[in-house]
Amino acid sequence: MVINTDYLSYHDLDIEDDFKASFPKTLATLFSVIHLGAWRWYIPEDELFFDRQCFFITGYESTDLLPRGIKKELVYFKDRDNMAKSLISHLKGKTAYYEAEFRIVRKDGTLVWVQERGAVTERDKSGAPVYMTGLLQEIARPCGEKELKREKLFKENERLRINLEILQTNLEETQSLGTSLFNSNPHLHILFNSSLNPINCNPVAMEYFGFSSKETFLAQFMQFIRIIVPASPPADNPSFLKEKLHYTARYGYCAFEMKVLLRGETVPLQVICKRISLAGRFIISMYLSDISALKNAQGRLMRQERQLHALYTLAFLLFSSCQEDFSLVIYKSLKHLGQSVKADRAYIWKNVLAEGRLRGAKISEWKVPHFFDRPDQGLISFSYDDYLPNWREKISGKFNINKVFQDLETPLARLHSSENALSFLIVPILLKGEFWGFIGIENCTNEHFFCQREEMLLKNGGALIAAAVDQYEGKRCPG
């Protein structure tokens, strides 16, 4: 068969212009059919430009941004040396063109054999390569059994590598979350290793115990705790806290309360220790909470309960029908009130009208014997006009005398206080809206102001005693 080559001359064809116009599209279709891609490499910046078919062969999308160094990363690590030798030889001008067969690692981790041909298309004035253009073609290269095993192993390694990266990322995120939760814990949180030495603490613990840095805290905390825990044994013995850590290490859990001396105050702490197992070893997590507010609330409730019990007992003493000596009843009532507020002396005064003037008369007194050696001076009466000027205006309002001895400012207080008194409380008694008299207590042990609850107890107790006195006198002198 003879082919007339005259028909192939472009100059003799009427469709020359149409063919030229459609040639790029035709060429692209041909490249796609034979799995052939074109690339261009800007060598100074190591930037690689792919056509669509190169993206397809390497498994990337045309929208992917190819990073620098991608040309080397695409080549299977065992084929890099042979490919590099051929490429470097051409870049140095030793060969007319570059040619190599090797495996590439596609984006999804699979391997594919390719053949690559290319040449430097531009050099600078010194002869260094600037641009290189080439073709990349996927080829079918038969593999032996060993090669198949290697490829399978490579794929498995790639799968493991990807999973390892995912696990590493998850681990880092978990550690970051754990650190955030640890640092944001509003309670004091300290971690100890299996040797029972502190290895971490949150910022709240550092601030609470007055440390400026975590390093200082970890280095000095165990010695510091020996100092601030009053019940600690001497420094040459295991500390109180160390014993609790040993207990936790053995049994897994320990909860206790301890008091520490911080900034001149005794502070109660609730402590919970838990052992946490970690791959054949363990750490101890210690949580500490300042329970001062809780203890104060418990103390208030207990004091209120004691005061209610005191009033109940006082009412029973005063209004029991089986009492015969009423003066003894009043004495016991004052003793009960005094002991309820830990006072050393208690007394009660009743108002009497004499010669047109209101006077106060002491009707009973109780005192701790060893504070008061002088004999009782008997009943004393005084004029309110002399010892409490403007008493009518003061009694109509809220008038209590709650002072330490050095602050005595009224003649009435000086009249009632004993020479051993360090602090005292005098409360007016109002019965049925009328000014009935005074009840007072003294403390000879220390100087302090009596609290509002003690004032209320004295006020209510005084009213009970006043009511019992009026009831007794009414029965004794009817009409």
C-alpha positions as CSV (number, residue, x, y, z in Angstrom):
1,M,0.0,0.0,0.0
2,V,1.4,3.3,-1.1
3,I,0.6,6.4,0.9
4,N,0.6,9.7,-1.1
5,T,2.3,12.1,1.2
6,D,1.1,15.0,-0.9
7,Y,-2.2,14.8,1.0
8,L,-0.4,15.5,4.2
9,S,1.0,18.8,3.3
10,Y,-0.7,21.5,5.3
11,H,-0.2,24.0,2.5
12,D,-2.4,21.9,0.2
13,L,-5.3,21.5,2.7
14,D,-8.2,23.8,2.8
15,I,-8.8,23.0,6.5
16,E,-5.3,24.0,7.6
17,D,-6.6,26.9,9.8
18,D,-9.3,24.8,11.5
19,F,-6.8,22.0,12.2
20,K,-4.4,24.4,13.8
21,A,-7.1,25.9,16.0
22,S,-8.3,22.5,17.2
23,F,-4.8,21.0,17.6
24,P,-4.4,21.8,21.4
25,K,-7.7,20.1,22.2
26,T,-6.7,17.2,20.0
27,L,-3.4,17.0,21.7
28,A,-5.0,17.1,25.2
29,T,-7.3,14.3,24.2
30,L,-4.4,12.2,23.0
31,F,-2.4,12.8,26.2
32,S,-5.4,11.7,28.2
33,V,-5.8,8.5,26.2
34,I,-2.1,7.5,26.6
35,H,-1.9,8.8,30.3
36,L,0.6,11.4,29.4
37,G,1.0,14.6,31.3
38,A,3.1,17.7,30.9
39,W,4.9,19.7,33.6
40,R,7.0,22.7,33.9
41,W,9.6,23.3,36.7
42,Y,10.8,26.7,37.9
43,I,14.1,25.5,39.4
44,P,15.3,28.6,41.5
45,E,12.1,28.6,43.6
46,D,11.4,24.8,43.2
47,E,7.9,25.5,41.9
48,L,6.3,22.7,39.8
49,F,3.4,23.4,37.5
50,F,1.2,20.4,36.3
51,D,-1.3,20.1,33.5
52,R,-4.6,18.4,34.2
53,Q,-3.3,14.9,33.2
54,C,-0.3,15.2,35.6
55,F,-2.8,16.0,38.4
56,F,-4.8,12.9,37.4
57,I,-1.7,10.6,37.4
58,T,-0.4,11.8,40.8
59,G,-3.9,11.7,42.4
60,Y,-4.1,15.4,43.1
61,E,-7.0,17.7,42.3
62,S,-6.4,20.5,39.8
63,T,-7.4,22.9,42.6
64,D,-4.7,21.6,45.0
65,L,-1.9,24.0,45.8
66,L,1.3,22.0,45.2
67,P,3.9,22.8,47.9
68,R,7.6,23.3,47.3
69,G,9.6,20.1,47.2
70,I,6.6,18.1,45.9
71,K,8.6,16.7,43.0
72,K,10.9,14.9,45.4
73,E,8.1,13.8,47.8
74,L,6.2,12.2,45.0
75,V,9.0,9.8,44.2
76,Y,8.9,6.5,46.1
77,F,11.8,6.6,48.5
78,K,13.5,3.5,47.1
79,D,13.6,5.0,43.6
80,R,14.7,8.5,44.5
81,D,18.5,7.9,44.1
82,N,18.2,6.5,40.5
83,M,15.8,9.3,39.5
84,A,18.0,11.9,41.1
85,K,21.2,10.7,39.3
86,S,19.6,11.0,35.9
87,L,18.0,14.4,36.7
88,I,21.2,16.0,38.2
89,S,23.3,14.7,35.2
90,H,21.0,16.5,32.8
91,L,20.8,19.7,35.0
92,K,24.6,19.9,34.9
93,G,24.5,19.6,31.1
94,K,26.1,16.2,30.9
95,T,23.1,14.7,28.9
96,A,21.0,16.1,26.1
97,Y,17.8,15.2,27.9
98,Y,16.5,13.7,31.1
99,E,14.8,10.2,31.3
100,A,13.9,8.0,34.2
101,E,11.4,5.3,35.2
102,F,10.3,5.2,38.9
103,R,7.3,4.8,41.1
104,I,5.4,7.7,42.5
105,V,3.3,7.8,45.7
106,R,-0.1,9.1,44.8
107,K,-2.0,11.4,47.2
108,D,-4.1,8.4,48.4
109,G,-0.9,6.4,49.2
110,T,-1.0,4.0,46.3
111,L,2.1,3.4,44.1
112,V,2.1,3.7,40.3
113,W,5.0,3.3,37.8
114,V,5.7,6.3,35.6
115,Q,8.2,7.2,32.9
116,E,9.4,10.8,32.8
117,R,11.3,12.6,30.0
118,G,12.3,16.3,29.9
119,A,14.9,18.9,29.2
120,V,16.1,22.2,30.4
121,T,14.4,24.9,28.3
122,E,16.1,28.0,29.8
123,R,19.4,28.7,31.5
124,D,20.7,32.0,33.0
125,K,23.9,33.8,31.9
126,S,26.0,31.6,34.1
127,G,24.6,28.4,32.6
128,A,22.5,27.5,35.6
129,P,19.1,25.9,34.7
130,V,16.1,28.1,35.2
131,Y,13.2,26.3,33.6
132,M,12.7,22.6,32.7
133,T,9.8,21.1,30.9
134,G,8.9,17.5,30.7
135,L,6.4,14.7,30.1
136,L,5.1,12.2,32.7
137,Q,3.5,9.0,31.5
138,E,1.9,6.2,33.6
139,I,3.3,2.9,32.5
140,A,2.4,-0.7,33.2
141,R,5.5,-2.4,34.6
142,P,5.1,-6.0,35.7
143,C,6.1,-6.7,39.3
144,G,7.6,-9.8,40.7
145,E,6.3,-11.5,43.9
146,K,8.8,-9.6,46.0
147,E,7.8,-6.3,44.4
148,L,4.2,-7.0,45.1
149,K,4.9,-7.8,48.7
150,R,7.0,-4.6,49.0
151,E,4.2,-2.5,47.5
152,K,1.7,-4.2,49.8
153,L,3.9,-3.5,52.8
154,F,4.4,0.1,51.7
155,K,0.6,0.6,51.5
156,E,0.2,-0.9,55.0
157,N,3.0,1.3,56.3
158,E,1.3,4.3,54.8
159,R,-2.0,3.3,56.3
160,L,-0.3,2.9,59.7
161,R,1.5,6.2,59.3
162,I,-1.8,8.0,58.6
163,N,-3.5,6.4,61.6
164,L,-0.5,7.3,63.7
165,E,-0.7,10.9,62.7
166,I,-4.5,10.9,63.5
167,L,-3.8,9.3,66.9
168,Q,-1.0,11.8,67.6
169,T,-3.3,14.7,66.7
170,N,-6.1,13.3,69.0
171,L,-3.6,12.8,71.8
172,E,-2.3,16.4,71.5
173,E,-5.9,17.7,71.5
174,T,-6.8,15.5,74.5
175,Q,-3.6,16.7,76.4
176,S,-4.5,20.3,75.5
177,L,-8.0,19.8,76.8
178,G,-6.8,18.1,80.0
179,T,-4.3,20.9,80.6
180,S,-7.1,23.5,80.2
181,L,-9.4,21.7,82.5
182,F,-6.6,21.2,85.1
183,N,-5.6,24.9,85.0
184,S,-9.2,26.1,85.1
185,N,-10.3,24.0,88.1
186,P,-11.6,26.4,90.8
187,H,-10.4,24.1,93.5
188,L,-6.8,23.6,94.6
189,H,-5.4,20.7,92.6
190,I,-2.0,19.0,93.0
191,L,-0.6,15.9,91.3
192,F,1.9,13.6,93.0
193,N,4.0,10.8,91.4
194,S,4.5,7.3,92.7
195,S,7.3,8.6,94.9
196,L,4.8,10.9,96.5
197,N,6.5,14.0,95.3
198,P,4.4,16.9,93.7
199,I,4.8,17.0,89.9
200,N,2.1,19.5,88.9
201,C,-0.3,22.0,90.4
202,N,-2.9,24.4,89.0
203,P,-2.7,28.2,89.2
204,V,-5.3,28.3,92.0
205,A,-3.1,26.2,94.3
206,M,-0.1,28.4,93.6
207,E,-2.0,31.6,94.4
208,Y,-3.7,30.2,97.5
209,F,-0.5,29.0,99.1
210,G,1.4,32.2,98.0
211,F,3.9,30.8,95.5
212,S,5.0,32.9,92.6
213,S,6.0,30.1,90.2
214,K,5.1,26.4,89.6
215,E,8.8,25.4,89.9
216,T,9.1,26.9,93.4
217,F,5.8,25.3,94.4
218,L,6.9,21.8,93.4
219,A,10.3,22.2,95.0
220,Q,9.1,23.6,98.3
221,F,5.5,22.5,98.9
222,M,6.2,19.4,101.0
223,Q,8.5,21.3,103.4
224,F,6.0,24.2,103.4
225,I,3.1,22.1,104.4
226,R,5.0,20.8,107.4
227,I,5.2,24.4,108.6
228,I,1.6,25.5,108.0
229,V,-0.1,22.4,109.4
230,P,-0.1,22.8,113.2
231,A,-0.5,19.1,113.9
232,S,2.5,18.1,111.9
233,P,5.2,15.9,113.6
234,P,8.8,17.2,113.7
235,A,10.5,17.7,110.4
236,D,12.6,14.6,110.7
237,N,9.5,12.4,110.7
238,P,7.0,11.8,107.9
239,S,4.6,14.7,107.7
240,F,0.9,14.5,108.3
241,L,0.3,14.9,104.6
242,K,2.9,12.4,103.6
243,E,1.1,9.8,105.8
244,K,-2.2,10.5,104.0
245,L,-0.4,10.1,100.6
246,H,1.0,6.7,101.7
247,Y,-2.5,5.7,102.7
248,T,-3.9,6.7,99.3
249,A,-1.2,4.9,97.5
250,R,-2.1,1.7,99.3
251,Y,-5.9,1.9,99.4
252,G,-6.7,4.2,96.5
253,Y,-8.7,6.8,98.2
254,C,-8.4,9.1,101.2
255,A,-10.6,12.0,102.5
256,F,-9.8,14.1,105.5
257,E,-9.8,17.6,106.9
258,M,-6.8,19.6,108.0
259,K,-6.2,23.1,109.4
260,V,-3.4,25.3,108.0
261,L,-1.9,28.5,109.2
262,L,-2.0,31.0,106.4
263,R,-1.6,34.8,106.5
264,G,-2.0,34.7,110.3
265,E,-5.3,32.8,110.3
266,T,-6.2,29.1,110.9
267,V,-8.0,27.9,107.7
268,P,-9.8,24.5,107.5
269,L,-9.3,22.5,104.3
270,Q,-11.2,19.6,103.0
271,V,-8.8,17.2,101.2
272,I,-9.6,14.4,98.8
273,C,-6.9,12.1,97.4
274,K,-7.4,9.5,94.6
275,R,-4.9,7.1,93.1
276,I,-5.0,7.0,89.3
277,S,-3.4,4.0,87.6
278,L,-1.3,4.7,84.4
279,A,0.3,1.8,82.5
280,G,1.9,0.0,85.4
281,R,2.5,3.0,87.6
282,F,0.2,5.6,89.3
283,I,-0.2,9.2,90.2
284,I,-2.2,10.7,93.1
285,S,-4.6,13.5,92.4
286,M,-5.2,15.7,95.4
287,Y,-8.1,18.2,95.6
288,L,-8.2,20.8,98.4
289,S,-11.2,23.1,99.2
290,D,-11.3,26.0,101.6
291,I,-14.3,25.2,103.9
292,S,-14.1,28.2,106.1
293,A,-17.5,29.4,105.0
294,L,-19.0,26.0,105.6
295,K,-17.4,25.8,109.0
296,N,-18.6,29.2,109.9
297,A,-22.2,28.3,108.8
298,Q,-22.0,25.1,110.8
299,G,-20.8,27.1,113.8
300,R,-23.6,29.6,113.5
301,L,-26.2,26.8,113.3
302,M,-24.6,25.1,116.4
303,R,-24.6,28.3,118.4
304,Q,-28.2,29.0,117.4
305,E,-29.1,25.4,118.5
306,R,-27.3,25.9,121.8
307,Q,-29.1,29.2,122.3
308,L,-32.5,27.7,121.6
309,H,-31.7,24.9,123.9
310,A,-30.6,27.4,126.5
311,L,-33.9,29.3,126.3
312,Y,-35.9,26.1,126.5
313,T,-34.0,25.0,129.6
314,L,-34.3,28.5,131.1
315,A,-38.1,28.4,130.5
316,F,-38.3,25.0,132.1
317,L,-36.4,26.3,135.2
318,L,-38.5,29.4,135.6
319,F,-41.9,28.0,135.0
320,S,-41.7,24.6,136.6
321,S,-44.4,24.3,139.3
322,C,-42.3,22.1,141.5
323,Q,-39.8,24.9,142.5
324,E,-40.1,26.2,146.1
325,D,-37.2,28.6,146.6
326,F,-37.7,31.2,143.8
327,S,-34.5,33.1,144.6
328,L,-32.6,29.8,143.8
329,V,-34.5,29.5,140.6
330,I,-33.4,33.0,139.5
331,Y,-29.8,32.2,140.5
332,K,-29.8,29.0,138.5
333,S,-31.4,30.8,135.5
334,L,-28.6,33.4,135.6
335,K,-26.0,30.7,135.9
336,H,-27.5,28.9,132.9
337,L,-27.5,32.0,130.8
338,G,-24.0,33.0,131.8
339,Q,-22.6,29.5,131.0
340,S,-24.4,29.5,127.7
341,V,-22.5,32.5,126.5
342,K,-19.3,31.5,128.4
343,A,-19.5,34.5,130.7
344,D,-18.0,34.7,134.3
345,R,-20.8,36.8,135.9
346,A,-24.5,37.4,135.2
347,Y,-26.9,39.7,137.1
348,I,-30.4,41.1,136.8
349,W,-31.9,44.4,138.0
350,K,-35.5,45.3,138.3
351,N,-36.9,48.8,138.2
352,V,-38.7,50.2,141.3
353,L,-40.3,53.6,141.8
354,A,-39.2,55.4,144.9
355,E,-39.9,59.0,145.9
356,G,-41.1,59.8,142.4
357,R,-37.8,58.6,140.8
358,L,-37.2,55.4,138.8
359,R,-34.5,53.3,140.4
360,G,-32.9,50.0,139.6
361,A,-32.5,47.2,142.2
362,K,-30.4,44.1,141.9
363,I,-32.5,41.0,142.5
364,S,-30.0,38.3,141.8
365,E,-26.4,37.6,140.6
366,W,-24.3,34.6,139.6
367,K,-20.6,34.5,139.2
368,V,-17.6,32.2,138.9
369,P,-16.1,32.0,142.4
370,H,-12.4,32.2,141.6
371,F,-12.8,35.5,139.7
372,F,-14.7,37.2,142.5
373,D,-13.0,36.9,145.9
374,R,-14.8,39.7,147.7
375,P,-18.0,38.9,149.5
376,D,-21.3,40.0,148.0
377,Q,-22.2,43.6,148.9
378,G,-25.9,42.8,149.0
379,L,-28.6,44.5,147.1
380,I,-27.7,47.7,145.4
381,S,-30.1,50.3,144.1
382,F,-29.4,53.4,142.0
383,S,-31.2,56.2,140.3
384,Y,-31.4,56.2,136.5
385,D,-31.4,60.0,136.5
386,D,-28.0,59.9,138.2
387,Y,-26.3,57.1,136.3
388,L,-28.1,57.1,132.9
389,P,-29.0,60.7,131.9
390,N,-31.7,60.9,129.2
391,W,-32.6,57.2,129.9
392,R,-36.1,57.6,128.6
393,E,-34.9,58.5,125.1
394,K,-32.3,55.8,125.1
395,I,-34.6,53.0,126.3
396,S,-37.2,53.9,123.7
397,G,-34.6,53.1,121.0
398,K,-32.1,50.3,120.7
399,F,-29.8,50.7,123.7
400,N,-27.3,48.0,124.6
401,I,-24.0,48.5,126.4
402,N,-21.5,46.1,124.7
403,K,-18.0,47.2,125.6
404,V,-14.6,46.2,126.7
405,F,-13.5,47.6,130.1
406,Q,-11.2,50.3,128.7
407,D,-14.1,51.8,126.7
408,L,-16.5,52.4,129.6
409,E,-18.2,55.6,129.0
410,T,-21.4,55.6,131.1
411,P,-21.7,55.8,134.8
412,L,-24.3,52.9,134.6
413,A,-21.7,50.6,133.1
414,R,-19.1,51.6,135.7
415,L,-21.6,51.0,138.5
416,H,-22.4,47.4,137.4
417,S,-19.0,46.2,136.2
418,S,-16.7,44.4,138.6
419,E,-13.0,45.1,139.0
420,N,-12.1,41.9,137.2
421,A,-14.3,42.5,134.2
422,L,-12.5,42.7,130.8
423,S,-15.7,42.9,128.7
424,F,-19.4,43.1,129.5
425,L,-22.8,43.3,127.9
426,I,-25.8,45.1,129.5
427,V,-29.3,44.7,127.8
428,P,-32.5,46.5,128.9
429,I,-35.5,44.2,129.5
430,L,-38.8,45.2,128.0
431,L,-41.8,43.4,129.2
432,K,-45.2,44.0,127.6
433,G,-43.7,47.1,126.0
434,E,-42.6,48.6,129.3
435,F,-39.1,49.1,130.6
436,W,-38.7,46.5,133.3
437,G,-35.0,46.5,134.2
438,F,-31.5,45.4,133.0
439,I,-29.7,42.1,132.6
440,G,-26.0,42.0,132.3
441,I,-23.0,39.6,131.8
442,E,-19.3,40.0,132.2
443,N,-16.2,38.2,130.8
444,C,-13.1,38.1,133.0
445,T,-11.0,35.9,130.7
446,N,-10.6,38.0,127.5
447,E,-11.7,41.3,125.9
448,H,-14.2,40.8,123.2
449,F,-17.5,42.2,121.9
450,F,-20.5,39.9,122.4
451,C,-22.1,39.0,119.1
452,Q,-25.7,39.8,118.1
453,R,-26.9,36.3,118.8
454,E,-25.6,36.6,122.4
455,E,-27.4,39.9,122.7
456,M,-30.6,38.3,121.5
457,L,-30.2,35.4,123.9
458,L,-29.6,37.8,126.8
459,K,-32.6,39.9,125.8
460,N,-35.0,36.9,125.4
461,G,-33.6,35.3,128.6
462,G,-34.0,38.5,130.5
463,A,-37.6,38.8,129.3
464,L,-38.3,35.2,130.5
465,I,-36.8,35.9,133.9
466,A,-38.8,39.2,134.2
467,A,-42.0,37.4,133.3
468,A,-41.3,34.7,135.9
469,V,-40.5,37.3,138.5
470,D,-43.8,39.2,137.9
471,Q,-45.7,35.9,137.9
472,Y,-44.2,34.8,141.2
473,E,-44.8,38.2,142.8
474,G,-48.3,38.3,141.5
475,K,-49.0,34.9,143.1
476,R,-47.4,35.9,146.3
477,C,-49.2,39.2,146.6
478,P,-52.5,38.8,144.7
479,G,-54.3,42.0,144.0
